[in-house]
């Protein structure tokens, strides 16, 4: 564990010298020691993080602020000295930009509500003032009960639920026992109905908004999914012609429940909503960002580091995933500053559209690595679910060129190890490459899989894509996607440790005489229990 902000190069060399001989890294000990020295003693991670999060802020895919951040990031890559710095567009949807918003209860008393617009919500026509009606609806079958009852109202579409009583700590670092719980083989599972269920959940807000509009409702509000005056604002209706039919807000759970209680006791409270937002259809292309350190052997393929650059609209997108983006840029700076000449090209990627279903990394895969026969009518989360269940996989000529991919997207916590993604054959090499960092608490390789981020589609086609294990800090408890996702919830020591490890892993993978073992090219599985009767409403 790093205890001092200025860990000297002598200490760094001692860490490497203490590594057992059978676990020597593929890059020379001197190269790994140089990475440690540069990464820990002359880190620029927090300065870079402040420029991105404090100076630019949230980066909703295809928004004006995402493009401003992309300009900054590509300029940063060029200033570091990376080669082949460029952007690659892919089909996405509308841009959406917020100018201002507010939500206020005006009767029976005036209270400013903790609220946020739902991403890609249409704007209000000035200030909207109306009474609320509590009309929870979670599926189309609920609509009939509310016909003729919603005209001129702001519709509260969520059940209020109960206040949470969590017994878990808000802030946490892993101990060895907790990490060991991930050291298990996850049995493959296959449920052909998963894509259909997710498609229904994604499409329902659009269907609901159209029903409310037809009934004469003025707006809809939903409850935030966590207590603590946290709001998130996730929204998935961003395709032209498929945006919500009326303004939508998310209200903090505590404020939402107050409105429900007042409405139940009568008379129903009145609220004011104002949203000044604009759609941008000047381009429907979102952009991934890339830069390289060119390898000396053009036939040796390439290794890659990546993180998603987009965020949601609440907070500044710091832990999710400004932290990973900063680590990728800092790893690039470390290696470029040392003047490394790797055998394989090292590519650095910042992905767009991750929050809408890993769209940017999927676009890269389909352009260079492999395709799957996904129904072209599916978009967003529905396509995300369907992609891993579409057969057969058709590798492209570039499939064999990618030798390793390392992803960071679990907040700002220090690296503790790496998930082997059920690839038992790859574990010895991953352990060898991590071995110099045992003294920094980062040597664990666990067998299990992890999901929900940009290595997933690589694993789904049999390529070696890996996500690091990180200390959770307060990522899941309160920061993830929320208005608290600011730079205050990152840790400078953790970022510089993570960037140092990322740089060293890339260098060792780029210079290794052996490729990471791959899983077989996946083929269509069969259901584990073909006799199971499933709930049609799942």
PyMOL commands that set and color helices and strands:
alter all, ss='L'
color gray80, all
select helices_A, chain A and resi 9-17+21-23+29-41+45-54+64-80+140-146+176-180+194-214+253-265+318-337+354-356+359-368+380-387+397-401+424-440+456-460+475-479+487-489+492-511
alter helices_A, ss='H'
color red, helices_A
select strands_A, chain A and resi 83-91+95-107+111-112+115-117+127-134+154-156+219-223+247-251+270-280+285-293+302-308+345-351+370-372+393-395+402-407+415-419+444-446+465-470
alter strands_A, ss='S'
color yellow, strands_A
deselect
rebuild
show_as cartoon
